């Protein structure tokens, strides 16, 4: 089955929008992950810097 030039253009346009949507989703997931990691690291640093916090040390043998 051969597609007409209009159908081929429509298919290419549809594939382009699908690819752009997928790329946008990947970027969104990546940025969310990076921001959550940064926030977790900042929270951990703040918890260690808080007064009265005792850090766990390895047990002596």
Backbone torsions as a table, in degrees:
resi	resn	phi	psi	omega
1	UNK	NA	124.7	179.8
2	UNK	-99.0	137.9	179.0
3	UNK	-92.9	148.6	177.7
4	UNK	-74.7	161.8	178.2
5	UNK	-56.9	-36.2	177.8
6	UNK	-65.9	-40.6	179.1
7	UNK	-67.1	-37.5	177.8
8	UNK	-65.5	-41.9	177.7
9	UNK	-62.7	-42.4	179.4
10	UNK	-64.3	-39.9	179.2
11	UNK	-64.6	-45.1	179.4
12	UNK	-62.5	-41.9	179.0
13	UNK	-64.4	-42.4	179.0
14	UNK	-63.5	-44.5	179.0
15	UNK	-63.7	-37.2	178.2
16	UNK	-63.4	-44.8	179.6
17	UNK	-66.5	-36.0	176.1
18	UNK	-64.3	-44.1	179.4
19	UNK	-63.5	-42.6	179.0
20	UNK	-65.4	-38.9	177.1
21	UNK	-64.3	-41.7	178.2
22	UNK	-64.9	-42.5	178.2
23	UNK	-62.8	-42.5	178.4
24	UNK	-62.1	-40.4	178.4
25	UNK	-64.0	-43.2	179.4
26	UNK	-62.3	-44.2	178.9
27	UNK	-63.3	-41.5	178.8
28	UNK	-61.1	-45.6	178.9
29	UNK	-64.2	-42.5	-179.9
30	UNK	-62.5	-48.5	-179.2
31	UNK	-64.1	-39.3	177.2
32	UNK	-61.5	-42.8	179.5
33	UNK	-63.6	-46.4	-179.4
34	UNK	-62.5	-44.9	-179.2
35	UNK	-65.0	-39.0	178.6
36	UNK	-68.0	-38.3	177.2
37	UNK	-63.5	-43.3	178.8
38	UNK	-62.3	-41.9	179.8
39	UNK	-64.9	-41.2	178.1
40	UNK	-63.8	-39.8	178.4
41	UNK	-66.6	-40.7	178.7
42	UNK	-64.3	-40.8	178.1
43	UNK	-64.2	-39.7	179.8
44	UNK	-66.3	-42.1	177.9
45	UNK	-64.3	-40.0	179.7
46	UNK	-66.3	-37.8	179.6
47	UNK	-67.1	-37.2	179.3
48	UNK	-72.6	-31.1	-177.9
49	UNK	-83.7	-11.1	-178.3
50	UNK	-67.5	140.6	179.6
51	UNK	-67.7	143.7	176.9
52	UNK	83.0	5.4	179.2
53	UNK	-87.9	125.4	178.6
54	UNK	-97.6	126.0	180.0
55	UNK	-89.3	145.3	179.1
56	UNK	-77.1	133.2	176.9
57	UNK	-111.8	152.7	178.3
58	UNK	-61.2	143.2	179.9
59	UNK	-67.6	140.1	178.1
60	UNK	-78.1	146.1	-179.6
61	UNK	-98.6	NA	NA
